[in-house]
Amino acid sequence: MMSAWVDSEGDIAVATTWSRKVKPGVTIAEIEEAFASVAAEDNIRAVGNMPISTELELRSGKREKFLKVYSYCDPGAARKMVDFSPNMAAFLPCRISVVEQDDGLWIYTMNMDMLIKMGRKLPPDVSATVHRIRATLLKMLDRGAAGEF
């Protein structure tokens, strides 16, 4: 994380997130289907989304680059994490964003290694839960970027 922070000239968002470039030809619908498929497989719930670009288009009448935030939660994991550290509530639910840039679509989410490696020592049950959610988010990134559902 420190090298990402230095390489990005101090952009903390670069250091604290994971990203994947979406394979050319993969559609938004395929990305969303991949997210839904992983969520079902790993028993987490889609708890909302914010179609930011659509909202901006409605307000301005002008086309916007795609930007949408998807929210997912495992209620049991959330409770366990907040019981361990109430401040973790600020990071709930887990969010994944799809962002259209000049070079195509990208997917972003929080780098959970901050919690695992930089925070206070996690009790074994919390650690197992965090590692499970970490694996789910990475699977969503990878399968969404590949359009695999």
Secondary structure by P-SEA (a helix, b strand, c coil): caaaaaaacccccccccccccccccccaaaaaaaaaaaaaaaccccccccaaaaaaaaaccccccbbbbbbbbaaaaaaaaaaacccccccccbbbbbbbccccbbbbbccccccccccccccaaaaaaaaaaaaaaaaaaaaaaaccc
